[in-house]
Amino acid sequence: MQFIDQARITVRAGRGGDGIVAFRREKYVPAGGPSGGDGGNGGNIIFQADSNLQTLLDFKFKQIIFSKDGGRGGPNKCTGASGDDLILKVPCGTEVRHIDTGMIFGDLTTNGDTLVVAFGGRGGLGNAHYLSNRNRAPEKFTEGKDGEEWLLNLELKLLAEVGIIGLPNAGKSTLISALSSARPKIANYPFTTLIPNLGVVRKPSGDGIVFADIPGLIEGASQGIGLGHEFLRHIERTRLLIHLVDCSTLHPLDDIRILEKELFSYGHGLIDRPRILVLNKTELINEDILGKLAKSLNDQWNNDLILISAGMRKGLDILLKKIWSKLDI
């Protein structure tokens, strides 16, 4: 399935039905009077969060959405049928924003959450409403009102408590596959991961914690360079970030500074999010060099530092214990 995390759509709620002019004419009923019924209300457009959905793909090919109009009023003071509400399923974590003003209509984070994004128009009044002592035979009626119409931007932000971030080829996909049953594509070239991957890791208590492997960030990602800008939004909801660094590169300290700069530039409080610095691929470098690197980082880094080898499954228990302790604070 194609992963789509943004969509632009136009929603147009149903128009209210018109009222009518009618008079009651029955045998043995003299001066029956006005009996024009009201029009029915137009249908609303409602979004509903569905935990079974993972993408906004349905809205990529259907960008203009209508709900049903209300029915016209009838004689004998019969009210027209109201238009059916249109319920649209969206993934949990979908944020709905008005494109022109930037106003957030709502944020659907829990399965079953609903949000009315466009209200249907009210039905018009029939002439029976205008009967008075002064006007015993009104011929006045009102038309139904148009439903609301909005141009909306849907943005999916994954609901993960732990986000794994790092430069390309840092080993993020290998780590999430080692910790969970997720099986992302793993290869030895940059940008192997093109979409975020989710995996559930079980705590000792049995509770499941969702981890997200975010596609590789590069310098300038916060300004739209590379793939990172498209997926930085997915770590906005995380409680904890794992900053994964390939310690076998020529300049691991520079790699850390690059990602620090991008988190700061992107904003949304990411630079202040609790983080664990993890040096990966420790099996590829000499122990003396690794010790010097770890000491240098401990002197500069204010957060936790852990050494692991995701490929060799080493150090993962220590990492998980640190993650659980951070989440339980």
N, C-alpha and C positions, 0 to 999 in steps of 0.2 A: 504494500500500500504506500502511495506517495505521501510524504510528510509535508503538510501545509500548515504553517503556524500563523499566517496572516491572510485576511480576506477583506475586500471592500464590497459592500452590498448596499442596495437601496431597498428599504422596506416601505410598503405603502399599505396602511390598514384600510379595511373596507369602508365604503361610503354608506351613510345612513339612508334608509329608504324614504321616499317622499310621502307626506300625508296626502289625503285625497279629499275632494269635495263630493259628498253624497247625501241624499235625503231619503229618509225612510218612507216608503210608499207600500202600505199593506191595506188590504180590505178590512174595514171596520176599525181602522186606526187613523182617525182624522188628525191632520196636522202632525204627522209623524216626526217632523223636525230633522235637523242635521244628524247624519250618522257616519260621516267620514272618519275612518280609522287612522291611527298614527303609523308612520313607517317604522320598520325595525332598525335596530342599531347595527352598525357595521362591525365586522369581526376584528378582534385584536390580534396582534402578532406577538407571540410569547416565545422566549428562549428558555430551554430547560437543560440543565447540566446532566450529562449522561456519562457515567464512569466507564462505559464500554467503548466510548469513542476516544481516539488518540490524535485526531487530526481534523483540520477544517476543510478537508478535501471537498466535501459536499457543496461548499459555497464558492468553490473556484469556478464552477461551470454554470451556477445558477445565481446570478448577481442582482436580479430584480425580483423581489418577492412580494406577492399580493395576498391579502386575505379576502374573504368573501364580503360582498356588499349586503346591506340589509334589504329586506323585501318591502315593496310598496304597501301602504295601508289598504284595507279593504272596506267594503260597505258594512253596515250594521256594527260600526265601531270596532271592527276587527283590526288588530295590530298586525303589521307585516312581520314576517319571520326575521329574526336577528341572524346576521351572518355568523357562521361558525368561526371560533377562534382558530388561528393557525399556530400550532406548537412546533417549534424547530429544535431539534436536539443538537447540542454543542458539547465539546469535551469539557470536563472539569478543568478549571483554570482559565477559562475564556473571559477576557476583559472586553467590554463593549464601549466604544468611544464614538462620539459625534465628530465627524471629520472636520467640519467647518469651524467649530468652536473649541474642539479638544475636550469638551466636557465628557466625563465618564458616566455612562448610563448605569453601569453596574458591573459587578465582578462575580462570576459564577464559579465558586470554588468547591462546593459540596454537591455530591450526587443528589439530584432531585431539586436543586435550587431552581427557582423560576424568576424570570424578569420580563415584564411587559415593556417592549421597546417601542410599540406604536399602538395607540388607542384608536379604536374604530369610531367613526362619526356617529353622532346621535341622529335618530330618526326624526323626520319632520312631523308636525302636528296636523291632524285632520280637522275639517271644519267643525266637528263636534265640540272641539275645545273653545270655539269662539262664540258659542251660544250665550246670549245675554238677554236681559229684559229689553234692552234697546234694539238688539238685532236678533230677531227670532229665526232668521233664515240666512246665516252667514255663508258666504262663498269664499271665505279666506282659508288658506292652508299654507303650510311652510314646507320647503324642500329639505331633504336630509343634508346633514353636514358632511364635508369630506373628512376622511380619516387622516390621521397623522402620516406624514411622509418624511423619512430621515435618510441621510447618507451616512452609513456607519462603517467603522473600521473594527473588525474582530481581530483580536490578538490573543494567541494562546501562549500562556506562560506555564511551563510544566510545574506540577506540584511535587517537588522533591525536597526532602529535608536536608540532604547532603549533596552538594555539587562538587564534581571533580573537574578542576580547571588546570590548564597548562598549555605550553606551546606544542605545536605539532610534533608527533612522535615521542612525547614524554612517557607514553605507556598508559594513558587513561583507559583505553578500551581493554587492555590487558588486565588492568586493575579491577575494573567492574566485572569482567568475566571471571576473575579469580575470587571475588567476594560474593558473587551472586550467580544465578543461573542464566543471566543475560549472555547472549552470544553475538556480540557485535563483530563487524568485519575488522580483522587485524592484519596489517601488512606493513612492510618497512619502507613506506614512502609518506611524504607529508599529505595531510588532509585525507587520510584514509576514511575517517569518520566525517560524513557529510550531514548527518542529522543527529540530534541528541539521542542517546540510548538510556533507557531506564532499567534498573535492576533492583530487586527487593532483597535486602539483607536482614536476616533474622537476628534479633537481640537474644541474649541468654534467657530473657523472660518469655520469649516466643513471639513478641511483637515484631511486625515487619516494618523496616525503615526503607524508604525509597531513595536510591542513589541515582544521580543523573550524570552521565558522561557528556560533557559539553564539547562540541567540535573545537579543534585547536585554534587558539587565539594567536595573533601575530602583532607585531608593532604597528600601531595605527588602527587596530580593530575598532576602537571606540569612535573613530571618525569614518568608519565604513570600509576600511581596507580588509581584504580577505573575507573569511567566513564568519569570524568572531562576532562582528557587529550584528549579524542576523540572529545570533543565539545568546548574546549576553543577557537578553531579557529573561531567559529561562533560569537564571540563577538569582533573580530578584526575590523570589519567594523562599529561597533556601535559608535554613537556620545556621548551617555550617559549611564552610568551603574547604576542600582539600586541594592545596596548591601543589601539584605534582611537578617535579623537576627531574629531568634526565641528568644525573650527575656525571655521565660519561661524555658530555659535550665539552667543547673547548673552554667555554666561558659560562658555567652554570650560574655564577653570581649575576652576570648580565641578564641571563634569562629570567631570573627572579625579578630584577628591577624593571624589565620590560612589562611583565604582567602586572606588577604593582602600579606602574604608570597608567596602564589601560583601565584597571579597576577604578583608579582615582578619576580619570578623565570621563569615564562613562557615568559616574555618579550613582544615584539611587541608593546611597549608603553602602555600596559593596565594599569599599575600602575599610569600613568599620565592622564588617561582618566577621564573626569569629572564624579563625582559619588555623589549619594545621599544615605546616610545611613538610612535605614528604620528598625525600631524595630517593629516586627509583633507579633501577638498573645498577645497584651497588656491586653486582657480580662482575661488572665489566672494568672496574678500576682497581688499582693497587690499594691495599688496606691502609698503608701509610698516607697516601694521597687523600683517601676517603676521610681519615681521621683529621687531617689538616683542614679539609673543606668543612667538615662538621664543626670543628672548633671555630673557624672563621664565621660560619653562619650563626653559631650560638652567641657569638659576641655582638652580631649585628641585628639578629632577628629577635623580636620581642614575643613571638608566638612559639608554639611547640614545634620541635623538629624531630622527625622520625625517619629512620633509614629502613628501606625495604627493597626487595626484589620481587616484583609482581610476577615476572616470568618464572622464577624459581620457587614462588610461594613462600618467601622468607619475610619475616617481620610483620606479617598480616595480622596475627593475633594481637601484637602490641598496638598496631594501628587501630584495630577495632575497639580495643579497650579504651584508648584515648578518645575515639569518636563517641562511644557510649557515655563516657564521663562528661564530655562537653555537652551532649544533648540533654543529659539529666540535670544540668545546672539550673 
